[in-house]
Amino acid sequence: MGGGGQQTEPAEPGSGKAAGVYTWEEVQKHRNRNDQWLVVNRKVYNISQWVKRHPGGSRVIGHFAGEDATEVFAAFHPDQKFVQKFLKPLLIGELVAAEPNQDGNKSAELIEEFDRLREQAEKRGLFQARPLFFCLHLVHIVLLEALVFLLLSHWGTSWTMTLLCSALLATAQSQAGWLQHDFGHLSVFKKSKWNHLVHKFVIGHLKGASANWWNHRHFQHHAKPNIFKKDPDINMMDIFVLGNTQPVEYGIKKIKHYPYNYQHHYFFLVAPPLLIPVFYNYNIMKTMFTRRDWVDLAWASTYYIRYFYCFVPLYGVFGSLALMMFVRFLESHWFVWVTQMSHLPKEIDHERRQDWLTMQLQATCNIEQSFFNDWFSGHLNFQIEHHLFPRMPRHNYQLVAPQVRELCEKHGIPYETKTLWQGMVDVVRSLKTSGELWLDAYLHK
């Protein structure tokens, strides 16, 4: 195989020998489930046998089979030299010299300018975390939980006190969710192993969830946001239809699992109240047991031991369970609105294999900056910057935002910022629009 007139045999996977030269057309033929190649910095790698051992999960790396993965490689890996030792045995060749660095119709100028922007951000120290910021964030979570226990111990478990403490616990859980997100993205410590360890503590001990479950799910979302069959966050199990493409496809095929033209109404009964207490709880537990992830299960167990130790003497077993579910019911509303207002109203479609900047900007938008919005959303009001630089500590998003906006304006890429209220309203509006598209296609096409 080869291009440019050079005929060479590909090296055997695992040999570490670069024996072949390939065109993009040849690379793109290897994007099947059991036959996967990808390109990083013009080097061609056969990941077919290794993909299941990928620490970030097989799906996230498999989503880039048959295409250039240089940008996502740089976005996700803090120590690229360390990762090279895993890539070296998979190397089978490189691109033909005449082939461009990027595949498809991607803009070489845009990719180069964004790469320079990332390098400038690194030189400015914007990938360096302030430990005090994250320590104070952890302290305020612990203080909220301690305050709940003190209030209930002193004032009793009346309905009024229970409702107040439920709101405080939901606040602590939501803020712990944003904190585990920081460690999960390796954005706090320089060494990945410390981020992984504290991530397991925060998501396991403070929230009763699984770090591995979160990693394998969330990194897919970042790698291919708002792309069907690749972003698990838009896998709605046929309960909702999203964007402008899926509703029409369902309508033409006469698919009607639910009355989608009313989805903007039943959304309030399904998504915000049920996502965390029902779907996520079940999925997390199922994943830990089926994958025999005993380490994450042990960490999650410490949360439940601590929780029941504190609340069973106050509420009894069934009362404690009811309190837990109510707190997660409240947290779920918080989580759904914050995460969906930056993604759901944006473009949702099938794979189009775009460059990193274009793909992320089409799938994300920002919410106006303020002290409350920063705290309320865990700085995910800077969703654009977070998606472009997932390893960047959140307190630095606002420092890189002006340069991102300038680059987008130069290349005519919309950089959208909304108020908090508008972001929430647009979630419902987008569901209504999608439902109407489905109904029109269902009735008339």
N, C-alpha and C positions, 0 to 999 in steps of 0.2 A: 504494500500500500504506500501511497505517498502522493505528492503533488509537485508541480514545477519540474516534471521530468525525472524526479528522483524516485527510484523504486527501491524500497527497503522493507524488510520484514519487521513487524512490530515486536518489541521485546515481550517476553513472558511476564505477566503481572508478578511483581515481587522480585524481579531480577535486579531492579534499580538501574538498568541500562537503557539509555535513551537511544533507540535504534531506528526510529521512524520519523518521517516528516509528513505532516498531514494538512489538508485544507480544512476550512470550516465545514464544507459540505460533508467531508468524511467524518469529522467529529460529530456532526449533527445526526448521523445515522445511529449513534450509540446512546440512545436515550430511552431504551426499554428497561423493563423492571430488572432483568437479569443481565443486561449489557449496558453499562453506564461509563461514559467517559466525560471528563470535564477539563477545562483549560484554566490555568492560573498563571498569570504573567507569561503567556505564550507557551508554557509547558503543558503537554498533554498527559493526563493521568487516567489510568484505568481503575476505577473505584468499584467495579462490579462485585468483587469478592470481599472488599473491605468495608463496604457501606454499612453493613449491620454492626460493625464495631465502632462506628463513628460516635465519639462521646456526646455529641449534640443530638444524636438520633439519626436513624437511616433516612427518614423522610426529608429532613431539611437539606441535606447534601444531595439527595436524589432529585430534589426539585430543580437542580441546576445541571442535570445530566444533559449532555449534548450541547452545552453552551459555555460561555465565558463566565467564570465564577470569581474573577479577580477582585471585583469591588466588594462582593459579599464576604470574601475571604478576609479582606482588610478590615471590614466593618466589625466582624465578629471575633477576630483573634487578636488579643493584645500582644502576644509574643509570637510573631510570625516565624522567627528563627527556630523556636521550639517545635512549632507545628511542622516545619520542614522535615523533621526526622520521620514523621508519619507519612509524608508525601513522597519522600525519596524512593522507597521501595515500589511505589505505584507508578512511577514515571515510565512512560513508554515512548516518549518522543517530544516533538515540538511542532509548532506551526511552520509551514513553508514561509520562507523569508518574504515572499511577495504578498502574503496574506496580511490584512490589517490586524491591529491589536484587538479590536472589538468585533463581535459577530453581528450578523443581521444588519439592520438599518440604524444602529446606534451611532450617535454623534461623537466622533473622536474628540472634537474640540470641547464639548461639554464634559466628557469623562475626564479629560486632562485637567480642565479647570477645577472640577470638583475634587480631584485628587490633590491638586495644589492647595485648595481650601482646607482639606483634611490635614495636610502637612503643616500648614500655617497654624492651625488650631493646636496641633501637637507641640509646635515650637513655642506657642503662647502659654503652654501649660494647662490648656483647657481640658486635657484628659487626666489631670491630677486632681484627686479628691481632697476635700477639707475634712479630716477625720472628726473635728468638733461638730460639724453640721450633722453628720449621721449619728454621732453619740447623743446629741441633744434630741434628735428625732426619736431615738430608741428610749431615752429617758422619759419623754413626754407620753409615750405609749405605756410604759411601766407605771408611771404616775396615775394615768387614767384608770388602769386596772386596779391599782391599790386604792384609789379614791372610791371606786365602786364597792370594794369589800368593806372599807371603813364606814361608808354611808349605810350600807345594809346592816352591818353589825351594830351600829349605834342607833339608827332610826327605824329599823325593822323592815319587813318585807311587804309593806302596804302596796296597793296598786299604783299609787302616785310615785312612791320611791322605786318600785320595780320598773315603771316606764322610764323614769329619769335615768336609772342605772343601765337600762337596756340601751338607751341612746348613747350613753358614755362608752359602754362596751362596744357598740357598733362603730363608734368613732375610733376606738383603739384598734379594732380589727381592720378597719379600712386603712388606717395609717400604717399598720403592720403590713398590710398588703402592698402599699407603695414602697415600704422599706425593703421587703423581700425582693421586690422587683429590681431595686438598685443592686443588691448583691447578686441576684440571678444574672444580671447583665455584666458582671465583673467590673463594675464601675467605681468600687470603693477602694479596695486594696490593690497594690501593684501585682501581687502574686495571686494567680487564679485560685490556688488551693485554699487560701484564706477566704476569698469570696465564696467559694463552694461550701466551706465549713460553716461560715456565719449564715449563709443562705439556708442551710438545713436547720440551723437553730431558729431563725426567724419564722420561716414558713412552717417548720415542723412544730417547734415548741410553743410559739406564740399563736399559731393559727390551726394546727392540727392537719396540715396538708403535706403534699409531697413535692420535694424540690425537683426530682427527676421528671415527674408528671408535668410540672410547670415548664421545665426546660424544653422537653420534647415538643410540647404544644406551642409555647410562646415563640420559640425561635422560628418555627414554620411561619407564624404570623408575620414576623419581621422580614423573613427572607422573601416572601411572596404575598404582601398584604393585599387583601380584597381580590384575590385570584381564586376562582372556584377550583375545588379539588386539591388546593395547595395551602390555603389559609384556613385552619380549623375554626377560626373565629367567625367565619361566615357559613359554616356548615350548620344550617338551621333544621336539618332532618325533615325537610318539606313542611315545616310549620309556617315558615315565612318565605316569600320570594323577594329577592333583593336586586337593586340596581335597575338598569333599563333592558338588559339582555335576557336574564333568567325569566322574568315574568312573561315575556313574549314567547320564549321557547316553551314554557309550561302551558301557556294558553293555546298555542298551535297544536301541541300534543294532547290537548284536552285533559291535562292533569289538574285534578281538583281534590287534593287531600283535605284542604280547608277552604273556606270562603275568603280567598286572599284579598278581595276587594274590601274586606272589613279588618284586615290585619292591623291597621293603625289603631283600631279599637281594642282588639283582644291582645295586642302587645302588652298593654298595661296589666293584664291578668296573667300573662305567661312569662315574659322575659324578666322584668325587674324583680318580681317576688320569688321566682322559682329557680333562677340560674344557679345561685350559690347553695341555698339549702337543699335543693333536690338534685339537679343535674350534676353540678361540680362535686358535691359530697359523694354521690354514688359513683361517679367516674373516677374520682381519686382513690376511693377504697378499692374499687374493682381493679384498677391499674396496679396498685401496690401488691395486692394478693396474687393476681394472675402473672405478674412479672417477678414475683417472689422478691420484691424489693424490701428486704427485711430492715435495712438501715433506715430508710425513710419511714417505714412503719414504726420502728422503735422511736424515732423522733416525734412522730405524730402521737404516739401513745403517751408521751410525756405531757402533751397538751391536755389530753383527756383526763389523765390522772390528776394533774394540778387543778383542772377545772372542777371536777367532781369532788375533790378534796375540799375545795373552798365553798362550793355552793350546795352540796347535798345536805350539810347540817342546817342550812338556811331554808331550802326549798324542798328537800326530799329528792328522791331519784327522778320521779316523773316531772316534778316542778323544775328541776335543773335542766332536764332534757327540753322542756317547753321553752325555758328561758334561752337556751342555746339556739334553738331553731328560730325564735323570734329575733334574736340578735343578728343571726345570719340573714333572716328575711330583710331586716333594715339595711344591713351591709350590702346585700345584693342590689337593692335599689341604687345605692350610692355608686357601686361598682359599674353597673350597667350604663347609667347615664354618663358617667365620666368617660368610659371607654368607647361607647358607641357614638357619642356626639362628634368625635373626631374622625370617624371612619364610615359609619353607615350612610351618611348623606353623600359620600364621595363616590367615585367611579368603582363599580364592582363588575368584573367581567372575567372572561377566560384568559388564559395565558397569552401575552403578547410579546414577551421577551424584550423588555425595554431596559435602558440603562438605569442604574441605581437611583439617581436623582429624579428622573422623570417618573419612574415607577412609584417611588415613595410619595412624591408630591401629588400624584393623581389619587392616592389612597388616603391622604391625611390632610388635616387642617389644624390650625391653632385656635386657642381660646385666649382672649385678651389677658395680658399679664396684670396681676395685682397680688398683694400679699395673701388675700383670702383664696384666690383662684390657684395660686401656687400650692398652698397648703391643702386645699380641698381636693385637688387632682393629683397630688404628689408630683407636681411640675409636669404632668402630662398635658397641661394646657399648651406646652411647647411640643406637641406631638410631632410636628415636622422635624424639628432639630433632633428629637429623640430617635426617630426612625432613621434619619440620615447618619447619626452618630450614636448607635445604641450603647457603646461603652463609655460615653461621656458622662461624668457625674452631673446629676440634674441641676445643681446650683450654677452650672456654667452654660446652660442652654441659652439664657438671655444674652450672654456675651458673644455667642457665635451667630445669633439670629440675624443681626444686621447684614453680615456678610452673605448668609444664605439667601436672604431676601434680595440683595443686590445681584447675586448670580442668577436667581430666578428671573428677575426683571430683564437682565441682559439677554436671556435666551427665550423670553416670552412664555415662561412657565408660571401659571397662576400660583401665587402664594396667598392663601386664604386665611384670614383671621376674623373670628366672630366674638360676639359677647357670649357669656355663659348661657344666658337665656335663649339667645338665638340658636346656639348649638343644640340645646335640648329640643327646641321647637322643630328644628330641621330633621331630627331623628323621626319624629312622627310624620312630618310632611313627606319625607322620602319614602316611608312605608306606604303612605296613602297614594303617592304617585306610582309606585311599583305595583300596588294592588289594582289601580285603574288600568295600567298597561296590560296586566294579566287578564282582566275582565274583557277588555276590548279585543285582545287576541283570542280569547276563549270563545267569544260570541261571534266574531266576524272574520276570523282567519282560518 
